Amino acid sequence: MSYPLAEHGVHMRRPEPRDIPAILRFKNDPEVAAALGGFSTGYSQADGEDWLARRQSRSDELVHAIATIQDDTCLGHVGLYQIDHRIRSAEFAIMLGEKSAWGKGIGGAVTRWMVDFGFAQLNLNRVFLSVLASNQRAHRLYTRIGFVQEGVLREAQFKNGQYHDVVCMSVLRKEWP
């Protein structure tokens, strides 16, 4: 099943084996990896295949490829992780790895769509995320669309030989516009 965001020229669909080369290119790009917590570089084809297999088998995740409507080219992925139906909570994450798609509103539109989906279709009450404190662009986006900063995990991430603070944010169903 595909979920279009026609005004941005993209749609969300389940990740497929043909997406692995693009996902690996993004994950191995130092500029993309620098903005994302937990990511480094050096991922292999086997790592990509393992990533896809885990996305297809996990019942506590809902991950979609972000792809162009025009030719179905993969631009990244977005998902809800650690979905807990008992407490109605999930973690949000996005990787928009195609740099030509940056700054065009796609990340914000996809984020809104995924959070909407979580509240409306999965009956979630809370969606949370973590973002590197140095990723001010993402922090501003999340604040603008309704996420609230809950705290800072000091020096919680180690990347490129140094520690980085991680900002924790969330949005509740009753706060979502």
Secondary structure as UniProt FT lines:
FT   STRAND          3..5
FT   HELIX           6..8
FT   STRAND          10..13
FT   HELIX           17..19
FT   HELIX           20..27
FT   HELIX           30..34
FT   TURN            37..38
FT   HELIX           45..57
FT   TURN            59..60
FT   STRAND          62..68
FT   TURN            69..71
FT   STRAND          74..84
FT   TURN            85..88
FT   STRAND          89..96
FT   HELIX           99..101
FT   TURN            102..105
FT   HELIX           106..120
FT   STRAND          126..132
FT   TURN            133..134
FT   HELIX           136..144
FT   TURN            145..146
FT   STRAND          148..159
FT   TURN            160..161
FT   STRAND          162..172
FT   HELIX           173..175
//
